[in-house]
Amino acid sequence: MKLVFFKSKEHKDHYFIFRTRDDWSYDDTFQKITHTGEHWNSGYSHAEIETGFELITAFDEKFMDYLIEHVATNHIHNPDYDNVKFRSWYEFKDINTDKWVNDFYDFLKQKQQEFKKTNGISVQTTLF
């Protein structure tokens, strides 16, 4: 999964997050959202954004949900861009993608341990 973070021109440290495929075209989406280039009349709602950064992971959409719920420090709702593929405007004061990924691994491990403890699941190894 690829997450693309477009930086807001209107809100300091706020990002418009777009979830997409690895073979996706950055320029096309940027032009559609900003109504520039060949996509000046794209049908998308106009947003004042600039180039941010991309994050490619092997995770699914749960990673995006984790960033929004646990890492982002503020949210400004935009009804045109708050859906499955688009999320806006989320504030990220400290951009440290390596830390985000490591913290998400730790989060998943913790959830797994809580699940095992709650449900009494254990692994038994038998040697033959």
C-alpha positions as CSV (number, residue, x, y, z in Angstrom):
1,M,0.0,0.0,0.0
2,K,1.2,3.5,-0.8
3,L,0.2,6.5,1.3
4,V,0.7,9.9,-0.2
5,F,0.8,12.9,2.1
6,F,0.0,16.2,0.3
7,K,0.9,19.2,2.5
8,S,-1.8,21.8,3.1
9,K,-1.1,25.4,2.0
10,E,-3.8,26.7,4.3
11,H,-3.2,24.7,7.6
12,K,0.3,24.5,9.1
13,D,1.6,20.9,9.5
14,H,-1.7,19.4,8.2
15,Y,-1.7,16.8,5.5
16,F,-4.2,15.4,3.0
17,I,-3.6,11.6,3.0
18,F,-4.3,9.6,-0.1
19,R,-4.2,5.7,-0.1
20,T,-3.4,4.2,-3.5
21,R,-1.7,1.5,-5.4
22,D,2.1,1.3,-6.0
23,D,1.7,2.0,-9.7
24,W,-0.3,5.2,-9.2
25,S,0.5,8.5,-10.9
26,Y,1.4,11.3,-8.5
27,D,1.0,14.0,-11.1
28,D,-2.4,13.0,-12.2
29,T,-3.9,13.0,-8.7
30,F,-2.1,16.3,-7.8
31,Q,-3.5,18.0,-10.9
32,K,-7.0,16.6,-10.3
33,I,-7.1,17.9,-6.7
34,T,-5.5,21.3,-7.5
35,H,-7.4,21.7,-10.8
36,T,-4.2,22.3,-12.8
37,G,-2.6,21.0,-15.9
38,E,-4.7,18.7,-18.1
39,H,-7.1,18.1,-15.2
40,W,-8.2,21.7,-14.6
41,N,-11.8,20.6,-14.7
42,S,-11.5,17.2,-13.0
43,G,-14.7,17.1,-11.0
44,Y,-12.8,16.7,-7.7
45,S,-13.2,19.4,-5.1
46,H,-10.4,21.9,-5.2
47,A,-7.8,21.8,-2.4
48,E,-4.8,24.0,-1.8
49,I,-2.0,21.4,-1.5
50,E,1.7,21.1,-2.3
51,T,4.0,18.2,-2.6
52,G,4.5,16.3,0.6
53,F,5.9,12.7,0.7
54,E,5.1,9.1,0.0
55,L,5.2,6.1,2.3
56,I,5.1,2.6,0.9
57,T,4.4,-0.2,3.3
58,A,3.3,-3.8,3.2
59,F,0.5,-3.0,5.6
60,D,-3.2,-2.6,4.8
61,E,-5.5,0.2,5.6
62,K,-5.2,-0.5,9.3
63,F,-1.9,1.4,9.2
64,M,-3.6,4.5,7.8
65,D,-6.2,4.2,10.6
66,Y,-3.4,3.8,13.2
67,L,-1.7,7.0,11.9
68,I,-5.0,8.9,12.1
69,E,-6.0,7.6,15.5
70,H,-2.6,7.5,17.3
71,V,-0.1,9.7,15.6
72,A,-2.0,12.7,14.2
73,T,-2.4,15.5,16.7
74,N,-5.4,17.3,15.2
75,H,-8.0,16.9,12.5
76,I,-9.9,19.4,10.4
77,H,-12.9,17.7,8.8
78,N,-13.4,18.1,5.1
79,P,-16.6,16.3,3.8
80,D,-15.3,16.1,0.3
81,Y,-12.1,14.4,1.3
82,D,-12.9,12.2,4.2
83,N,-13.6,8.7,2.8
84,V,-11.9,5.4,2.2
85,K,-9.2,6.7,-0.2
86,F,-8.8,10.3,1.0
87,R,-8.3,11.6,4.5
88,S,-7.9,15.3,5.2
89,W,-6.7,17.4,7.1
90,Y,-4.6,15.6,9.7
91,E,-1.8,17.4,11.6
92,F,1.5,15.6,11.9
93,K,4.0,17.7,13.8
94,D,6.9,15.2,13.7
95,I,7.4,13.5,10.4
96,N,9.3,10.3,11.2
97,T,8.1,7.5,9.1
98,D,10.5,4.9,10.5
99,K,9.2,5.6,14.0
100,W,5.6,5.3,12.7
101,V,6.3,1.9,11.2
102,N,8.1,0.6,14.3
103,D,5.4,2.0,16.6
104,F,2.7,0.3,14.5
105,Y,4.6,-3.1,14.8
106,D,4.7,-2.6,18.6
107,F,1.0,-1.7,18.5
108,L,0.1,-4.9,16.6
109,K,2.2,-7.0,19.0
110,Q,0.5,-5.5,22.0
111,K,-3.0,-6.1,20.5
112,Q,-2.0,-9.7,19.8
113,Q,-0.8,-10.2,23.4
114,E,-4.1,-8.6,24.7
115,F,-6.1,-10.9,22.5
116,K,-4.2,-14.0,23.7
117,K,-4.6,-13.0,27.3
118,T,-8.3,-12.2,27.0
119,N,-9.1,-15.3,25.1
120,G,-6.8,-17.7,27.0
121,I,-5.0,-18.7,23.8
122,S,-1.6,-20.3,24.2
123,V,0.7,-22.3,21.9
124,Q,1.7,-25.8,22.9
125,T,4.8,-27.3,21.3
126,T,5.2,-31.1,21.1
127,L,8.5,-32.7,20.3
128,F,8.4,-36.0,18.5
